[in-house]
């Protein structure tokens, strides 16, 4: 039994030729299932208008399908976001007579440089994705985490959360911490592709019925977890790594967003020491609310007023 989350970039609607349409927000989900193997395709429906759409779709994925029909600033920003998110496995589909040799220089030195060119054939892609899902080994982790994508109340069921297992394994009847609320709920039931299941593993898109909390108290980006290492942070201090196309040094007072899992939190640069290399500045960020993460995860820095480039870089979250 294997599962795979794959983000489809560059051609909204293409995933509908491969999988069955599911939940629609600023990210559209498409589901594909064969036997015990499943694939969830995610499209950033509102990108490039909304940067959050691209970030959330990529943050939930371990695999990418990059469709290249034009070489422009949107493609460049997509490549940089995918690189910052560390999605190292994927395929490239070339259209409009674009040649691989034209694209490769843009991918050099990024997580995408090992992506292979695939045929623009939804049927073949469907079978290849299912084969990849089947090759993923069983997850034996003893704990797991699910960032909340959406939440609502269902009559006769109670509070239901939709999200993807970002790490590890969750099991029916688990006691889950709800961060940043520091409360505990009971996981009553799990559904995957509308079928009841006793557990959910990394990559599974799940529906969770909870006991012990009202839907109104939850928000997108909250995290349900059995992993005691997951924590909340409101001040970030470390050396950032800026993308190579970012045009200028960071400055004190600059307002940005920092993203992790299903959160994009506004923050202000309290201090920035650019030292001898302004692309690796020592910065202190003051966040407007707590961000949820494991120690050592990276936060993605975004400047939404950046015009054609809104991806700034990344910074460790301690």
C-alpha positions as protocol buffer text, in pm:
chain_id: "A"
residue {
  index: 1
  type: UNK
  ca { x: 0 y: 0 z: 0 }
}
residue {
  index: 2
  type: UNK
  ca { x: 157 y: 327 z: -115 }
}
residue {
  index: 3
  type: UNK
  ca { x: 52 y: 687 z: -152 }
}
residue {
  index: 4
  type: UNK
  ca { x: 199 y: 991 z: -323 }
}
residue {
  index: 5
  type: UNK
  ca { x: 122 y: 1363 z: -317 }
}
residue {
  index: 6
  type: UNK
  ca { x: 224 y: 1536 z: -640 }
}
residue {
  index: 7
  type: UNK
  ca { x: 196 y: 1904 z: -724 }
}
residue {
  index: 8
  type: UNK
  ca { x: 111 y: 1987 z: -1086 }
}
residue {
  index: 9
  type: UNK
  ca { x: 265 y: 2317 z: -1192 }
}
residue {
  index: 10
  type: UNK
  ca { x: 228 y: 2533 z: -1501 }
}
residue {
  index: 11
  type: UNK
  ca { x: -107 y: 2424 z: -1645 }
}
residue {
  index: 12
  type: UNK
  ca { x: -414 y: 2441 z: -1423 }
}
residue {
  index: 13
  type: UNK
  ca { x: -667 y: 2178 z: -1525 }
}
residue {
  index: 14
  type: UNK
  ca { x: -410 y: 1928 z: -1652 }
}
residue {
  index: 15
  type: UNK
  ca { x: -442 y: 1715 z: -1337 }
}
residue {
  index: 16
  type: UNK
  ca { x: -810 y: 1666 z: -1424 }
}
residue {
  index: 17
  type: UNK
  ca { x: -698 y: 1460 z: -1722 }
}
residue {
  index: 18
  type: UNK
  ca { x: -523 y: 1220 z: -1482 }
}
residue {
  index: 19
  type: UNK
  ca { x: -735 y: 1205 z: -1165 }
}
residue {
  index: 20
  type: UNK
  ca { x: -1086 y: 1267 z: -1033 }
}
residue {
  index: 21
  type: UNK
  ca { x: -1158 y: 1617 z: -907 }
}
residue {
  index: 22
  type: UNK
  ca { x: -1199 y: 1651 z: -532 }
}
residue {
  index: 23
  type: UNK
  ca { x: -1181 y: 1943 z: -286 }
}
residue {
  index: 24
  type: UNK
  ca { x: -1149 y: 2292 z: -436 }
}
residue {
  index: 25
  type: UNK
  ca { x: -1014 y: 2597 z: -250 }
}
residue {
  index: 26
  type: UNK
  ca { x: -711 y: 2796 z: -363 }
}
residue {
  index: 27
  type: UNK
  ca { x: -567 y: 2447 z: -415 }
}
residue {
  index: 28
  type: UNK
  ca { x: -760 y: 2190 z: -621 }
}
residue {
  index: 29
  type: UNK
  ca { x: -721 y: 1822 z: -536 }
}
residue {
  index: 30
  type: UNK
  ca { x: -747 y: 1539 z: -788 }
}
residue {
  index: 31
  type: UNK
  ca { x: -753 y: 1177 z: -671 }
}
residue {
  index: 32
  type: UNK
  ca { x: -624 y: 864 z: -835 }
}
residue {
  index: 33
  type: UNK
  ca { x: -656 y: 517 z: -686 }
}
residue {
  index: 34
  type: UNK
  ca { x: -581 y: 162 z: -793 }
}
residue {
  index: 35
  type: UNK
  ca { x: -615 y: -119 z: -543 }
}
residue {
  index: 36
  type: UNK
  ca { x: -435 y: -11 z: -226 }
}
residue {
  index: 37
  type: UNK
  ca { x: -224 y: 252 z: -403 }
}
residue {
  index: 38
  type: UNK
  ca { x: -330 y: 616 z: -427 }
}
residue {
  index: 39
  type: UNK
  ca { x: -208 y: 944 z: -571 }
}
residue {
  index: 40
  type: UNK
  ca { x: -329 y: 1292 z: -479 }
}
residue {
  index: 41
  type: UNK
  ca { x: -258 y: 1560 z: -739 }
}
residue {
  index: 42
  type: UNK
  ca { x: -259 y: 1921 z: -622 }
}
residue {
  index: 43
  type: UNK
  ca { x: -293 y: 2225 z: -847 }
}
residue {
  index: 44
  type: UNK
  ca { x: -231 y: 2583 z: -728 }
}
residue {
  index: 45
  type: UNK
  ca { x: -563 y: 2704 z: -868 }
}
residue {
  index: 46
  type: UNK
  ca { x: -519 y: 3075 z: -793 }
}
residue {
  index: 47
  type: UNK
  ca { x: -151 y: 3110 z: -881 }
}
residue {
  index: 48
  type: UNK
  ca { x: 5 y: 3335 z: -1009 }
}
residue {
  index: 49
  type: UNK
  ca { x: -242 y: 3586 z: -862 }
}
residue {
  index: 50
  type: UNK
  ca { x: -208 y: 3437 z: -511 }
}
residue {
  index: 51
  type: UNK
  ca { x: 137 y: 3329 z: -395 }
}
residue {
  index: 52
  type: UNK
  ca { x: -23 y: 3129 z: -115 }
}
residue {
  index: 53
  type: UNK
  ca { x: -183 y: 2898 z: -370 }
}
residue {
  index: 54
  type: UNK
  ca { x: 158 y: 2792 z: -506 }
}
residue {
  index: 55
  type: UNK
  ca { x: 312 y: 2765 z: -160 }
}
residue {
  index: 56
  type: UNK
  ca { x: 37 y: 2549 z: -7 }
}
residue {
  index: 57
  type: UNK
  ca { x: 18 y: 2311 z: -305 }
}
residue {
  index: 58
  type: UNK
  ca { x: 393 y: 2260 z: -302 }
}
residue {
  index: 59
  type: UNK
  ca { x: 424 y: 2237 z: 76 }
}
residue {
  index: 60
  type: UNK
  ca { x: 193 y: 1933 z: 81 }
}
residue {
  index: 61
  type: UNK
  ca { x: 380 y: 1751 z: -196 }
}
residue {
  index: 62
  type: UNK
  ca { x: 679 y: 1519 z: -230 }
}
residue {
  index: 63
  type: UNK
  ca { x: 676 y: 1504 z: -611 }
}
residue {
  index: 64
  type: UNK
  ca { x: 627 y: 1764 z: -885 }
}
residue {
  index: 65
  type: UNK
  ca { x: 509 y: 1766 z: -1246 }
}
residue {
  index: 66
  type: UNK
  ca { x: 631 y: 2087 z: -1411 }
}
residue {
  index: 67
  type: UNK
  ca { x: 457 y: 2171 z: -1739 }
}
residue {
  index: 68
  type: UNK
  ca { x: 655 y: 2425 z: -1940 }
}
residue {
  index: 69
  type: UNK
  ca { x: 468 y: 2603 z: -2216 }
}
residue {
  index: 70
  type: UNK
  ca { x: 649 y: 2936 z: -2189 }
}
residue {
  index: 71
  type: UNK
  ca { x: 974 y: 3056 z: -2036 }
}
residue {
  index: 72
  type: UNK
  ca { x: 885 y: 3366 z: -1837 }
}
residue {
  index: 73
  type: UNK
  ca { x: 898 y: 3517 z: -1487 }
}
residue {
  index: 74
  type: UNK
  ca { x: 612 y: 3296 z: -1363 }
}
residue {
  index: 75
  type: UNK
  ca { x: 809 y: 2984 z: -1457 }
}
residue {
  index: 76
  type: UNK
  ca { x: 1115 y: 3128 z: -1283 }
}
residue {
  index: 77
  type: UNK
  ca { x: 922 y: 3199 z: -964 }
}
residue {
  index: 78
  type: UNK
  ca { x: 768 y: 2850 z: -975 }
}
residue {
  index: 79
  type: UNK
  ca { x: 1113 y: 2692 z: -1007 }
}
residue {
  index: 80
  type: UNK
  ca { x: 1247 y: 2894 z: -713 }
}
residue {
  index: 81
  type: UNK
  ca { x: 954 y: 2806 z: -487 }
}
residue {
  index: 82
  type: UNK
  ca { x: 983 y: 2436 z: -574 }
}
residue {
  index: 83
  type: UNK
  ca { x: 1356 y: 2452 z: -500 }
}
residue {
  index: 84
  type: UNK
  ca { x: 1304 y: 2626 z: -163 }
}
residue {
  index: 85
  type: UNK
  ca { x: 1048 y: 2359 z: -70 }
}
residue {
  index: 86
  type: UNK
  ca { x: 1306 y: 2092 z: -151 }
}
residue {
  index: 87
  type: UNK
  ca { x: 1092 y: 1884 z: -390 }
}
residue {
  index: 88
  type: UNK
  ca { x: 1373 y: 1681 z: -545 }
}
residue {
  index: 89
  type: UNK
  ca { x: 1172 y: 1428 z: -745 }
}
residue {
  index: 90
  type: UNK
  ca { x: 965 y: 1515 z: -1047 }
}
residue {
  index: 91
  type: UNK
  ca { x: 895 y: 1522 z: -1418 }
}
residue {
  index: 92
  type: UNK
  ca { x: 905 y: 1795 z: -1681 }
}
residue {
  index: 93
  type: UNK
  ca { x: 655 y: 1815 z: -1966 }
}
residue {
  index: 94
  type: UNK
  ca { x: 762 y: 2039 z: -2254 }
}
residue {
  index: 95
  type: UNK
  ca { x: 510 y: 2216 z: -2478 }
}
residue {
  index: 96
  type: UNK
  ca { x: 504 y: 2472 z: -2759 }
}
residue {
  index: 97
  type: UNK
  ca { x: 828 y: 2342 z: -2912 }
}
residue {
  index: 98
  type: UNK
  ca { x: 1036 y: 2434 z: -2608 }
}
residue {
  index: 99
  type: UNK
  ca { x: 1354 y: 2227 z: -2601 }
}
residue {
  index: 100
  type: UNK
  ca { x: 1509 y: 2068 z: -2294 }
}
residue {
  index: 101
  type: UNK
  ca { x: 1834 y: 2254 z: -2364 }
}
residue {
  index: 102
  type: UNK
  ca { x: 1649 y: 2585 z: -2321 }
}
residue {
  index: 103
  type: UNK
  ca { x: 1523 y: 2486 z: -1976 }
}
residue {
  index: 104
  type: UNK
  ca { x: 1819 y: 2310 z: -1821 }
}
residue {
  index: 105
  type: UNK
  ca { x: 2021 y: 2627 z: -1741 }
}
residue {
  index: 106
  type: UNK
  ca { x: 1728 y: 2754 z: -1532 }
}
residue {
  index: 107
  type: UNK
  ca { x: 1723 y: 2430 z: -1329 }
}
residue {
  index: 108
  type: UNK
  ca { x: 2098 y: 2407 z: -1267 }
}
residue {
  index: 109
  type: UNK
  ca { x: 2186 y: 2410 z: -898 }
}
residue {
  index: 110
  type: UNK
  ca { x: 1824 y: 2367 z: -788 }
}
residue {
  index: 111
  type: UNK
  ca { x: 1626 y: 2072 z: -653 }
}
residue {
  index: 112
  type: UNK
  ca { x: 1476 y: 2038 z: -1002 }
}
residue {
  index: 113
  type: UNK
  ca { x: 1800 y: 1966 z: -1190 }
}
residue {
  index: 114
  type: UNK
  ca { x: 1745 y: 1589 z: -1161 }
}
residue {
  index: 115
  type: UNK
  ca { x: 1388 y: 1600 z: -1298 }
}
residue {
  index: 116
  type: UNK
  ca { x: 1337 y: 1391 z: -1611 }
}
residue {
  index: 117
  type: UNK
  ca { x: 1140 y: 1485 z: -1921 }
}
residue {
  index: 118
  type: UNK
  ca { x: 813 y: 1290 z: -1950 }
}
residue {
  index: 119
  type: UNK
  ca { x: 576 y: 1239 z: -2239 }
}
residue {
  index: 120
  type: UNK
  ca { x: 269 y: 1463 z: -2249 }
}
residue {
  index: 121
  type: UNK
  ca { x: 30 y: 1168 z: -2222 }
}
residue {
  index: 122
  type: UNK
  ca { x: -217 y: 1161 z: -1928 }
}
residue {
  index: 123
  type: UNK
  ca { x: -278 y: 787 z: -1958 }
}
residue {
  index: 124
  type: UNK
  ca { x: 91 y: 702 z: -1938 }
}
residue {
  index: 125
  type: UNK
  ca { x: 142 y: 956 z: -1659 }
}
residue {
  index: 126
  type: UNK
  ca { x: -145 y: 802 z: -1463 }
}
residue {
  index: 127
  type: UNK
  ca { x: 12 y: 456 z: -1476 }
}
residue {
  index: 128
  type: UNK
  ca { x: 357 y: 591 z: -1392 }
}
residue {
  index: 129
  type: UNK
  ca { x: 225 y: 782 z: -1091 }
}
residue {
  index: 130
  type: UNK
  ca { x: 49 y: 473 z: -957 }
}
residue {
  index: 131
  type: UNK
  ca { x: 369 y: 273 z: -1003 }
}
residue {
  index: 132
  type: UNK
  ca { x: 559 y: 536 z: -803 }
}
residue {
  index: 133
  type: UNK
  ca { x: 297 y: 522 z: -527 }
}
residue {
  index: 134
  type: UNK
  ca { x: 318 y: 142 z: -521 }
}
residue {
  index: 135
  type: UNK
  ca { x: 696 y: 158 z: -477 }
}
residue {
  index: 136
  type: UNK
  ca { x: 673 y: 362 z: -157 }
}
residue {
  index: 137
  type: UNK
  ca { x: 738 y: 141 z: 144 }
}
residue {
  index: 138
  type: UNK
  ca { x: 512 y: 112 z: 444 }
}
residue {
  index: 139
  type: UNK
  ca { x: 567 y: 385 z: 702 }
}
residue {
  index: 140
  type: UNK
  ca { x: 651 y: 238 z: 1041 }
}
residue {
  index: 141
  type: UNK
  ca { x: 673 y: 570 z: 1228 }
}
residue {
  index: 142
  type: UNK
  ca { x: 517 y: 580 z: 1574 }
}
residue {
  index: 143
  type: UNK
  ca { x: 388 y: 939 z: 1551 }
}
residue {
  index: 144
  type: UNK
  ca { x: 261 y: 1175 z: 1287 }
}
residue {
  index: 145
  type: UNK
  ca { x: 131 y: 1522 z: 1203 }
}
residue {
  index: 146
  type: UNK
  ca { x: -152 y: 1667 z: 992 }
}
residue {
  index: 147
  type: UNK
  ca { x: -167 y: 2040 z: 913 }
}
residue {
  index: 148
  type: UNK
  ca { x: -528 y: 2155 z: 878 }
}
residue {
  index: 149
  type: UNK
  ca { x: -628 y: 2256 z: 525 }
}
residue {
  index: 150
  type: UNK
  ca { x: -1003 y: 2295 z: 588 }
}
residue {
  index: 151
  type: UNK
  ca { x: -1245 y: 2220 z: 871 }
}
residue {
  index: 152
  type: UNK
  ca { x: -1622 y: 2207 z: 918 }
}
residue {
  index: 153
  type: UNK
  ca { x: -1902 y: 2051 z: 1119 }
}
residue {
  index: 154
  type: UNK
  ca { x: -2090 y: 1748 z: 984 }
}
residue {
  index: 155
  type: UNK
  ca { x: -2429 y: 1665 z: 1130 }
}
residue {
  index: 156
  type: UNK
  ca { x: -2413 y: 1338 z: 1322 }
}
residue {
  index: 157
  type: UNK
  ca { x: -2032 y: 1327 z: 1297 }
}
residue {
  index: 158
  type: UNK
  ca { x: -1908 y: 1648 z: 1457 }
}
residue {
  index: 159
  type: UNK
  ca { x: -1586 y: 1830 z: 1372 }
}
residue {
  index: 160
  type: UNK
  ca { x: -1415 y: 1712 z: 1053 }
}
residue {
  index: 161
  type: UNK
  ca { x: -1072 y: 1821 z: 931 }
}
residue {
  index: 162
  type: UNK
  ca { x: -925 y: 1777 z: 583 }
}
residue {
  index: 163
  type: UNK
  ca { x: -550 y: 1772 z: 535 }
}
residue {
  index: 164
  type: UNK
  ca { x: -249 y: 1568 z: 432 }
}
residue {
  index: 165
  type: UNK
  ca { x: -31 y: 1362 z: 664 }
}
residue {
  index: 166
  type: UNK
  ca { x: 287 y: 1567 z: 642 }
}
residue {
  index: 167
  type: UNK
  ca { x: 501 y: 1324 z: 837 }
}
residue {
  index: 168
  type: UNK
  ca { x: 481 y: 982 z: 1004 }
}
residue {
  index: 169
  type: UNK
  ca { x: 162 y: 791 z: 1082 }
}
residue {
  index: 170
  type: UNK
  ca { x: -164 y: 875 z: 1261 }
}
residue {
  index: 171
  type: UNK
  ca { x: -405 y: 609 z: 1387 }
}
residue {
  index: 172
  type: UNK
  ca { x: -770 y: 584 z: 1479 }
}
residue {
  index: 173
  type: UNK
  ca { x: -827 y: 664 z: 1851 }
}
residue {
  index: 174
  type: UNK
  ca { x: -498 y: 859 z: 1875 }
}
residue {
  index: 175
  type: UNK
  ca { x: -484 y: 1149 z: 2120 }
}
residue {
  index: 176
  type: UNK
  ca { x: -375 y: 1445 z: 1909 }
}
residue {
  index: 177
  type: UNK
  ca { x: -232 y: 1774 z: 2027 }
}
residue {
  index: 178
  type: UNK
  ca { x: -389 y: 2073 z: 1855 }
}
residue {
  index: 179
  type: UNK
  ca { x: -130 y: 2344 z: 1797 }
}
residue {
  index: 180
  type: UNK
  ca { x: -108 y: 2632 z: 1861 }
}
residue {
  index: 181
  type: UNK
  ca { x: -402 y: 2580 z: 2104 }
}
residue {
  index: 182
  type: UNK
  ca { x: -213 y: 2329 z: 2325 }
}
residue {
  index: 183
  type: UNK
  ca { x: -530 y: 2121 z: 2359 }
}
residue {
  index: 184
  type: UNK
  ca { x: -590 y: 1748 z: 2307 }
}
residue {
  index: 185
  type: UNK
  ca { x: -856 y: 1580 z: 2094 }
}
residue {
  index: 186
  type: UNK
  ca { x: -946 y: 1219 z: 2014 }
}
residue {
  index: 187
  type: UNK
  ca { x: -924 y: 1098 z: 1655 }
}
residue {
  index: 188
  type: UNK
  ca { x: -1259 y: 918 z: 1614 }
}
residue {
  index: 189
  type: UNK
  ca { x: -1220 y: 806 z: 1253 }
}
residue {
  index: 190
  type: UNK
  ca { x: -1010 y: 843 z: 939 }
}
residue {
  index: 191
  type: UNK
  ca { x: -1120 y: 844 z: 577 }
}
residue {
  index: 192
  type: UNK
  ca { x: -897 y: 821 z: 270 }
}
residue {
  index: 193
  type: UNK
  ca { x: -1061 y: 868 z: -69 }
}
residue {
  index: 194
  type: UNK
  ca { x: -1401 y: 842 z: 110 }
}
residue {
  index: 195
  type: UNK
  ca { x: -1315 y: 498 z: 252 }
}
residue {
  index: 196
  type: UNK
  ca { x: -1278 y: 433 z: 627 }
}
residue {
  index: 197
  type: UNK
  ca { x: -927 y: 347 z: 739 }
}
residue {
  index: 198
  type: UNK
  ca { x: -753 y: 266 z: 1066 }
}
residue {
  index: 199
  type: UNK
  ca { x: -450 y: 482 z: 988 }
}
residue {
  index: 200
  type: UNK
  ca { x: -301 y: 748 z: 763 }
}
residue {
  index: 201
  type: UNK
  ca { x: 62 y: 765 z: 649 }
}
residue {
  index: 202
  type: UNK
  ca { x: 283 y: 1040 z: 508 }
}
residue {
  index: 203
  type: UNK
  ca { x: 133 y: 1161 z: 182 }
}
residue {
  index: 204
  type: UNK
  ca { x: -222 y: 1045 z: 254 }
}
residue {
  index: 205
  type: UNK
  ca { x: -492 y: 1308 z: 200 }
}
residue {
  index: 206
  type: UNK
  ca { x: -726 y: 1239 z: 490 }
}
residue {
  index: 207
  type: UNK
  ca { x: -1057 y: 1336 z: 642 }
}
residue {
  index: 208
  type: UNK
  ca { x: -1043 y: 1321 z: 1022 }
}
residue {
  index: 209
  type: UNK
  ca { x: -1341 y: 1316 z: 1258 }
}
residue {
  index: 210
  type: UNK
  ca { x: -1243 y: 1467 z: 1594 }
}
residue {
  index: 211
  type: UNK
  ca { x: -1391 y: 1457 z: 1943 }
}
residue {
  index: 212
  type: UNK
  ca { x: -1313 y: 1729 z: 2193 }
}
residue {
  index: 213
  type: UNK
  ca { x: -1311 y: 2049 z: 1985 }
}
residue {
  index: 214
  type: UNK
  ca { x: -1558 y: 2260 z: 1788 }
}
residue {
  index: 215
  type: UNK
  ca { x: -1482 y: 2338 z: 1425 }
}
residue {
  index: 216
  type: UNK
  ca { x: -1510 y: 2712 z: 1495 }
}
residue {
  index: 217
  type: UNK
  ca { x: -1200 y: 2695 z: 1716 }
}
residue {
  index: 218
  type: UNK
  ca { x: -978 y: 2563 z: 1437 }
}
residue {
  index: 219
  type: UNK
  ca { x: -810 y: 2750 z: 1154 }
}
residue {
  index: 220
  type: UNK
  ca { x: -619 y: 2664 z: 841 }
}
residue {
  index: 221
  type: UNK
  ca { x: -258 y: 2594 z: 930 }
}
residue {
  index: 222
  type: UNK
  ca { x: -327 y: 2452 z: 1277 }
}
residue {
  index: 223
  type: UNK
  ca { x: -155 y: 2117 z: 1329 }
}
residue {
  index: 224
  type: UNK
  ca { x: -288 y: 1791 z: 1474 }
}
residue {
  index: 225
  type: UNK
  ca { x: 3 y: 1584 z: 1598 }
}
residue {
  index: 226
  type: UNK
  ca { x: 126 y: 1297 z: 1814 }
}
residue {
  index: 227
  type: UNK
  ca { x: 486 y: 1413 z: 1764 }
}
residue {
  index: 228
  type: UNK
  ca { x: 610 y: 1577 z: 2083 }
}
residue {
  index: 229
  type: UNK
  ca { x: 893 y: 1751 z: 1898 }
}
residue {
  index: 230
  type: UNK
  ca { x: 651 y: 1975 z: 1707 }
}
residue {
  index: 231
  type: UNK
  ca { x: 659 y: 2323 z: 1859 }
}
residue {
  index: 232
  type: UNK
  ca { x: 548 y: 2682 z: 1809 }
}
residue {
  index: 233
  type: UNK
  ca { x: 774 y: 2983 z: 1754 }
}
residue {
  index: 234
  type: UNK
  ca { x: 703 y: 3355 z: 1735 }
}
residue {
  index: 235
  type: UNK
  ca { x: 1057 y: 3494 z: 1691 }
}
residue {
  index: 236
  type: UNK
  ca { x: 1301 y: 3353 z: 1436 }
}
residue {
  index: 237
  type: UNK
  ca { x: 1675 y: 3427 z: 1453 }
}
residue {
  index: 238
  type: UNK
  ca { x: 1922 y: 3269 z: 1212 }
}
residue {
  index: 239
  type: UNK
  ca { x: 2108 y: 3308 z: 883 }
}
residue {
  index: 240
  type: UNK
  ca { x: 1872 y: 3318 z: 588 }
}
residue {
  index: 241
  type: UNK
  ca { x: 1958 y: 3183 z: 244 }
}
residue {
  index: 242
  type: UNK
  ca { x: 1829 y: 3415 z: -30 }
}
residue {
  index: 243
  type: UNK
  ca { x: 1748 y: 3286 z: -379 }
}
residue {
  index: 244
  type: UNK
  ca { x: 2010 y: 3380 z: -637 }
}
residue {
  index: 245
  type: UNK
  ca { x: 1774 y: 3614 z: -826 }
}
residue {
  index: 246
  type: UNK
  ca { x: 1666 y: 3816 z: -522 }
}
residue {
  index: 247
  type: UNK
  ca { x: 1773 y: 4170 z: -619 }
}
residue {
  index: 248
  type: UNK
  ca { x: 1874 y: 4351 z: -297 }
}
residue {
  index: 249
  type: UNK
  ca { x: 1982 y: 4307 z: 66 }
}
residue {
  index: 250
  type: UNK
  ca { x: 1716 y: 4261 z: 334 }
}
residue {
  index: 251
  type: UNK
  ca { x: 1653 y: 4567 z: 549 }
}
residue {
  index: 252
  type: UNK
  ca { x: 1528 y: 4630 z: 902 }
}
residue {
  index: 253
  type: UNK
  ca { x: 1156 y: 4708 z: 907 }
}
residue {
  index: 254
  type: UNK
  ca { x: 1077 y: 4513 z: 592 }
}
residue {
  index: 255
  type: UNK
  ca { x: 745 y: 4324 z: 617 }
}
residue {
  index: 256
  type: UNK
  ca { x: 733 y: 3976 z: 464 }
}
residue {
  index: 257
  type: UNK
  ca { x: 560 y: 3640 z: 514 }
}
residue {
  index: 258
  type: UNK
  ca { x: 716 y: 3319 z: 639 }
}
residue {
  index: 259
  type: UNK
  ca { x: 557 y: 2993 z: 531 }
}
residue {
  index: 260
  type: UNK
  ca { x: 568 y: 2644 z: 675 }
}
residue {
  index: 261
  type: UNK
  ca { x: 331 y: 2352 z: 612 }
}
residue {
  index: 262
  type: UNK
  ca { x: -14 y: 2517 z: 579 }
}
residue {
  index: 263
  type: UNK
  ca { x: 78 y: 2851 z: 739 }
}
residue {
  index: 264
  type: UNK
  ca { x: 182 y: 3183 z: 586 }
}
residue {
  index: 265
  type: UNK
  ca { x: 250 y: 3421 z: 874 }
}
residue {
  index: 266
  type: UNK
  ca { x: 325 y: 3794 z: 833 }
}
residue {
  index: 267
  type: UNK
  ca { x: 653 y: 3898 z: 992 }
}
residue {
  index: 268
  type: UNK
  ca { x: 876 y: 4203 z: 1027 }
}
residue {
  index: 269
  type: UNK
  ca { x: 1254 y: 4213 z: 1005 }
}
residue {
  index: 270
  type: UNK
  ca { x: 1370 y: 4340 z: 1344 }
}
residue {
  index: 271
  type: UNK
  ca { x: 1738 y: 4328 z: 1248 }
}
residue {
  index: 272
  type: UNK
  ca { x: 1944 y: 4230 z: 945 }
}
residue {
  index: 273
  type: UNK
  ca { x: 2323 y: 4192 z: 948 }
}
residue {
  index: 274
  type: UNK
  ca { x: 2432 y: 4144 z: 589 }
}
residue {
  index: 275
  type: UNK
  ca { x: 2800 y: 4095 z: 676 }
}
residue {
  index: 276
  type: UNK
  ca { x: 3028 y: 4004 z: 386 }
}
residue {
  index: 277
  type: UNK
  ca { x: 2754 y: 3818 z: 194 }
}
residue {
  index: 278
  type: UNK
  ca { x: 2413 y: 3984 z: 181 }
}
residue {
  index: 279
  type: UNK
  ca { x: 2262 y: 3665 z: 36 }
}
residue {
  index: 280
  type: UNK
  ca { x: 2324 y: 3492 z: 370 }
}
residue {
  index: 281
  type: UNK
  ca { x: 2223 y: 3760 z: 623 }
}
residue {
  index: 282
  type: UNK
  ca { x: 2180 y: 3707 z: 996 }
}
residue {
  index: 283
  type: UNK
  ca { x: 1823 y: 3818 z: 1056 }
}
residue {
  index: 284
  type: UNK
  ca { x: 1570 y: 3837 z: 1337 }
}
residue {
  index: 285
  type: UNK
  ca { x: 1205 y: 3806 z: 1238 }
}
residue {
  index: 286
  type: UNK
  ca { x: 915 y: 3905 z: 1461 }
}
residue {
  index: 287
  type: UNK
  ca { x: 601 y: 3711 z: 1363 }
}
residue {
  index: 288
  type: UNK
  ca { x: 245 y: 3836 z: 1409 }
}
residue {
  index: 289
  type: UNK
  ca { x: 143 y: 3489 z: 1531 }
}
residue {
  index: 290
  type: UNK
  ca { x: 310 y: 3162 z: 1621 }
}
residue {
  index: 291
  type: UNK
  ca { x: 436 y: 2933 z: 1347 }
}
residue {
  index: 292
  type: UNK
  ca { x: 421 y: 2555 z: 1398 }
}
residue {
  index: 293
  type: UNK
  ca { x: 716 y: 2336 z: 1301 }
}
residue {
  index: 294
  type: UNK
  ca { x: 963 y: 2066 z: 1395 }
}
residue {
  index: 295
  type: UNK
  ca { x: 1306 y: 2181 z: 1514 }
}
residue {
  index: 296
  type: UNK
  ca { x: 1531 y: 2215 z: 1211 }
}
residue {
  index: 297
  type: UNK
  ca { x: 1257 y: 2264 z: 951 }
}
residue {
  index: 298
  type: UNK
  ca { x: 1295 y: 2547 z: 702 }
}
residue {
  index: 299
  type: UNK
  ca { x: 1058 y: 2840 z: 676 }
}
residue {
  index: 300
  type: UNK
  ca { x: 1001 y: 2989 z: 331 }
}
residue {
  index: 301
  type: UNK
  ca { x: 1042 y: 3367 z: 315 }
}
residue {
  index: 302
  type: UNK
  ca { x: 811 y: 3554 z: 77 }
}
residue {
  index: 303
  type: UNK
  ca { x: 771 y: 3922 z: -7 }
}
residue {
  index: 304
  type: UNK
  ca { x: 425 y: 3962 z: -157 }
}
residue {
  index: 305
  type: UNK
  ca { x: 501 y: 4313 z: -289 }
}
residue {
  index: 306
  type: UNK
  ca { x: 797 y: 4181 z: -486 }
}
residue {
  index: 307
  type: UNK
  ca { x: 636 y: 4208 z: -829 }
}
residue {
  index: 308
  type: UNK
  ca { x: 761 y: 3936 z: -1063 }
}
residue {
  index: 309
  type: UNK
  ca { x: 962 y: 3766 z: -788 }
}
residue {
  index: 310
  type: UNK
  ca { x: 798 y: 3706 z: -450 }
}
residue {
  index: 311
  type: UNK
  ca { x: 1015 y: 3415 z: -330 }
}
residue {
  index: 312
  type: UNK
  ca { x: 1291 y: 3555 z: -107 }
}
residue {
  index: 313
  type: UNK
  ca { x: 1457 y: 3241 z: 30 }
}
residue {
  index: 314
  type: UNK
  ca { x: 1445 y: 3021 z: 336 }
}
residue {
  index: 315
  type: UNK
  ca { x: 1549 y: 3027 z: 700 }
}
residue {
  index: 316
  type: UNK
  ca { x: 1589 y: 2752 z: 963 }
}
residue {
  index: 317
  type: UNK
  ca { x: 1321 y: 2725 z: 1231 }
}
residue {
  index: 318
  type: UNK
  ca { x: 1474 y: 2621 z: 1562 }
}
